Protein backbone atom coordinates (compact mmCIF):
# COMPACT_ATOMS: atom_id res chain seq x y z
CA UNK A 1 0.00 0.00 0.00
CA UNK A 2 2.93 2.34 0.59
CA UNK A 3 3.89 2.35 -3.12
CA UNK A 4 0.40 3.36 -4.21
CA UNK A 5 1.26 6.95 -5.10
CA UNK A 6 4.09 5.94 -7.43
CA UNK A 7 1.93 3.26 -9.03
CA UNK A 8 -0.90 5.74 -9.62
CA UNK A 9 1.40 8.48 -10.90
CA UNK A 10 3.58 6.23 -13.07
CA UNK A 11 1.59 6.91 -16.30
CA UNK A 12 1.91 10.65 -15.68
CA UNK A 13 5.61 10.24 -14.96
CA UNK A 14 5.96 8.47 -18.32
CA UNK A 15 4.22 11.35 -20.10
CA UNK A 16 6.35 13.99 -18.37
CA UNK A 17 9.53 11.96 -18.91
CA UNK A 18 8.65 11.59 -22.59
CA UNK A 19 8.18 15.34 -22.94
CA UNK A 20 11.50 15.90 -21.14
CA UNK A 21 13.24 13.62 -23.63
CA UNK A 22 11.51 14.98 -26.73
CA UNK A 23 11.73 18.73 -26.17
CA UNK A 24 13.84 20.50 -27.26
CA UNK A 25 15.00 18.25 -30.05
CA UNK A 26 18.54 19.62 -30.24
CA UNK A 27 21.29 18.82 -29.43
CA UNK A 28 20.69 15.13 -29.98
CA UNK A 29 23.07 12.27 -29.63
CA UNK A 30 24.27 9.60 -27.28
CA UNK A 31 25.43 11.98 -24.55
CA UNK A 32 22.02 13.64 -24.41
CA UNK A 33 20.14 10.33 -24.28
CA UNK A 34 22.37 9.04 -21.48
CA UNK A 35 21.91 12.28 -19.54
CA UNK A 36 18.14 12.12 -19.97
CA UNK A 37 17.89 8.46 -18.98
CA UNK A 38 20.06 9.08 -15.92
CA UNK A 39 17.86 12.05 -15.02
CA UNK A 40 14.67 10.01 -15.33
CA UNK A 41 16.08 7.19 -13.20
CA UNK A 42 17.22 9.71 -10.59
CA UNK A 43 13.81 11.42 -10.68
CA UNK A 44 11.99 8.12 -10.17
CA UNK A 45 14.28 7.04 -7.32
CA UNK A 46 13.99 10.46 -5.65
CA UNK A 47 10.21 10.28 -6.05
CA UNK A 48 10.07 6.87 -4.39
CA UNK A 49 12.30 8.11 -1.56
CA UNK A 50 10.10 11.18 -1.04
CA UNK A 51 6.98 9.02 -1.03
CA UNK A 52 8.41 6.66 1.60
CA UNK A 53 9.63 9.62 3.66
CA UNK A 54 6.17 11.19 3.51
CA UNK A 55 4.46 8.02 4.69
CA UNK A 56 6.96 7.57 7.52
CA UNK A 57 6.73 11.18 8.72
CA UNK A 58 3.04 11.90 8.26
CA UNK A 59 0.95 12.72 11.30
CA UNK A 60 -0.26 9.37 12.66
CA UNK A 61 -3.50 10.95 13.87
CA UNK A 62 -4.42 12.36 10.46
CA UNK A 63 -5.68 9.08 9.04
CA UNK A 64 -4.50 6.68 6.37
CA UNK A 65 -5.76 8.72 3.41
CA UNK A 66 -3.79 11.79 4.44
CA UNK A 67 -0.59 9.77 4.62
CA UNK A 68 -1.17 8.82 0.99
CA UNK A 69 -2.02 12.40 0.04
CA UNK A 70 1.20 13.68 1.61
CA UNK A 71 3.22 10.87 0.02
CA UNK A 72 1.69 11.58 -3.39
CA UNK A 73 2.38 15.31 -3.19
CA UNK A 74 5.97 14.73 -2.13
CA UNK A 75 6.56 12.09 -4.82
CA UNK A 76 5.13 14.30 -7.55
CA UNK A 77 7.01 17.36 -6.33
CA UNK A 78 10.31 15.50 -6.16
CA UNK A 79 9.88 14.10 -9.68
CA UNK A 80 9.11 17.56 -11.05
CA UNK A 81 11.93 19.12 -9.04
CA UNK A 82 14.55 16.78 -10.46
CA UNK A 83 13.30 17.37 -14.01
CA UNK A 84 13.22 21.13 -13.52
CA UNK A 85 16.79 21.14 -12.19
CA UNK A 86 18.01 18.92 -15.02
CA UNK A 87 16.39 21.00 -17.75
CA UNK A 88 18.80 23.99 -17.66
CA UNK A 89 21.67 21.71 -16.65
CA UNK A 90 21.16 19.71 -19.84
CA UNK A 91 21.42 22.86 -21.89
CA UNK A 92 24.61 23.94 -20.10
CA UNK A 93 26.35 20.59 -20.24
CA UNK A 94 25.34 19.58 -23.74
CA UNK A 95 25.75 22.95 -25.42
CA UNK A 96 27.07 22.62 -28.98
CA UNK A 97 30.65 23.73 -29.24
CORFENQUI-V696754 format. One record per pair of residues at least 24 apart in sequence whose C-alpha atoms are under 6 Angstrom apart, sorted by the first residue. I is the first residue (numbers start at 0). J is the second residue. If there is no record, write none. Layout:
i:I j:J
i:I j:J
This chain:
i:4 j:71
i:42 j:78
i:42 j:81
i:46 j:74
i:46 j:77
i:46 j:78
i:49 j:73
i:49 j:74
i:50 j:74
